[in-house]
Amino acid sequence: MYKATYLSPMIPSFDLEETADFFKSVLGFSSVMHTPAYAVYQKDNLTVHLLPAGENVGQMEFYLEVDNIDDLWNAIKDKIRHLKTRGPFDRDYGMREIHIGIPKTNALLFIGQEIKPVG
């Protein structure tokens, strides 16, 4: 059906620059993408996504990267009709995504596939 390639936490930050600096300076991560509204940092084959904290602070988010998002969507869409979802759509940062509210949690699962290289 699909192959999961990465699972990354998405961390809300009250100061994106300071949080990014922690991952760079303290933990040795490098920038994959950094804008005022979103950043991705990588170390070895692991990534962490940073986003500004806001109204939903405390909500946990995860980013699952896959190799075939459209096949995955077609396989699961009927099984998740009762959940809050957003079907496949393209993002300006080079990813095609699905969003799913994880049942009985305050967590959101982003599932994405790269459609064009970042940068």
N, C-alpha and C positions, 0 to 999 in steps of 0.2 A: 504494500500500500504506500508507505513512505518510510524514509529513514530519518530519524532524529539526529541532528548533527551537533547541536549545542543547547544547553539550558543555562540562561543567564539571569541573575537577579536584576531587578530594576529598582533602584534606590532613590526615593524622594529626598531632596536636599534643600535646606534653607539657604545655603550658599554654595552654588554649583562650583564656583572657582576653588573654594577652600576644600570641598569634598574631592574634586578632581586632583588638586595638589596632593592630598593625602594618598590617593592611589598611585600617583606618579612618584612623588618624592619619598614616601615611606615604604610603599610596597613594590615599587619598580614596574608599575604598569605603563604602557605607552598608549598614546592617543590614537584611536582609529578614526574618530569623528568628534568634533567639539563645536557646538554652537551655543548661543546664550540660552537656548531652550532645551538642549538635549546633548548628551555626550556618551561616547562609548570608549572604554579603555580595555586593553588586552594585556594579558601576561601568559606566555606559553600558548596553550590552546583555550584559555578561559577568558571570558569577557564579563564586564560589569557595565550596566547602563545607568546613567545618572540623569535625573530630571528634576525640575524645580518642584519643591514641596508646595502644596496649595491646599485647597479645600478638602481634599481626600487624604490628608496626611495620615499615615497609619495603615493605609491600604497597601497590601503587598502586591507586587507585580512580578511576573516572570516572563522571560522571552525565550521561547522554544524555536530554534531555527531548524527547518526541515529541508528536504531536497525536492519535494513535490507537493506544494501547498494546495493546488487545485484538486489533485487526486485525494488528498487528505480531506478536504472540505466535502467533496462528493461522498466520501465514505462515512462521514460523521454527521452531516447536517440534519438528517432525520432523527438522529439520536439525541440531539441537543436543542430541539425546538422549544423546549420548556425553559431554556436558559437565556440569559441576556447575551446576545451575540451580535457581531458585525461580520458579515461574510467577506470573502476576499476583495481587497482593494489595494491599489498601488499607492505607495508613499513617495514623496519627493526626495527622500534620502536613499532611494534605490532598493526598497524592500516591498514585497507583496505580503499583506498581512491579513490575519483573521484575529478577532478579539472574542474571548469567551469568559464570562463570569463563572468562576469555579463554584460549584454548588456548595451551599451552606458555609460559605466563607466570605470574607471581605477581601478576596484576592481576585486579580484579573490575570488571565493567561493571554499573552500575545504570542501568536504563532506566525513566523515569517520565513520567507524565502527570498534570497537575493535575486533581484532582476537586473541590476546593473551595479558595477563596482562603485563604491563610495569615493567621492573626490573628483 
